Amino acid sequence: MRDFFPGLAGVVATKSNISSVDGQQGILEYRGIRIEELAAHGTFMETAYLLLFDELPTSSALRQFEEDLLIHRRIKYRITDLIKCLPESGHPMDAIQAAVAALGMFYPATNVRDPEARYWAAIRLLAKLPTMVAAFARLRHGDDQIQPNDNLSYSENFFYMLFEQKPDPAIAKMFDTSLILHAEHTMNASTFSGLVTASTLADPYTVISSAIGTLKGPLHGGANEAVIHMLRAIGSVEQVASFLDQKIEAKEKVMGFGHRVYKVKDPRALILQELAQHMDKDQKPNSLLTIARAVEQEMEQRVGHKGIRPNVDFYSGIIYHQMGIETDMFTPIFAMSRVAGWLAHCFEQYQHNHLFRPDQIYEGPHNRPYESIESRKPSTSAI
Ligand code: ACO
């Protein structure tokens, strides 16, 4: 009997220099630098550069990188038209997945061995994703798309394209910090799905669109949206204990808790919680943050002994909610940031490529006869 690891838990799928997690001690490093350091001193632009090029940028390298990103923020009117054609009730993750796949048709980067082609694909994806996310957020409500503002930083510009006004510098800084914290996280589900696609030597746009599809699920990036729905459903601090008892009794997952790797509180959740507290100074009795903190306390008593603690998605949605961003835009914002890590892994895979093709244990029958249509019985299998 061959070994079988459901969900590939604990299986080493690749060697990488990009990031590392110590799930027992709650340490996350990008290229060897602790995320606390990056969050305190860095910007998302520097972080994206670090992930792609293995070093923090010099000031001239950063200037060039930011300039290249700045001139590629705009999207073709045909991409805008594509976004306009999508149903407004559809999920924004589906919209950006479609738009990213379409980008690859406008800017073919099929020669993945060419460093120039890889660089410009990375620049276009990083630069245009925020524009596409903001475009869908506005167009679906019948509002005009707002063109990027070249005088604003990456994070300020995203707010400007969403709300038609420049954000308060403190808000822009907090948003930028949250992008730093979401930019990379070793061999998670969406990165692995991107890696499998990259291993076929598909172009970076195709790689990123498959990673976006994987990030959407509620067990992965979609949890940040699900957390807000859950906190709203709980409604008040008094309801927390009975809500959790029912969930745990029914063996249902509490969104924003648990992690395949972390057995302590996710270090990103610690920083995001601080940011959320900073934004909710009044600590209103039943604010989402107040309810969230009560959920964390009650969860600790119930499942803390199993190492189930808040993950990155637990407090991130609260911050975006406090910033006035619509709930279903949270996971697309996660994708805007994680594209940096996905690209770094994609390029690493191209350099040492080996096609992913795992095995399976077949459990079905063999040598079944081909029955005539008259003698067949209706299928009883569910799909
Ligand atoms: N709420 C309640 N119980 C939980 C939770 C949770 N969120 N997570 C795990 N458990 C329990 C399980 O019921 C199980 O209990 P048992 O051993 O008594 O049966 C045990 O912990 C192990 O659970 P698994 O699902 O096997 O753990 P796994 O490592 O596969 O799950 C996962 C990790 C998928 C993240 C899970 O914790 C979960 O579904 N969490 C909720 C969704 C979520 O927040 N996802 C975001 C993760 S971070 C990210 O992707 C960006």
Residues whose N, C-alpha, C, O or C-beta is under 5 A from the ligand:
A	BS01	ACO	P218 L219 H220 G221 A223 E252 K253 V254 M255 G256 F257 G258 H259 R260 I308 N311 D313
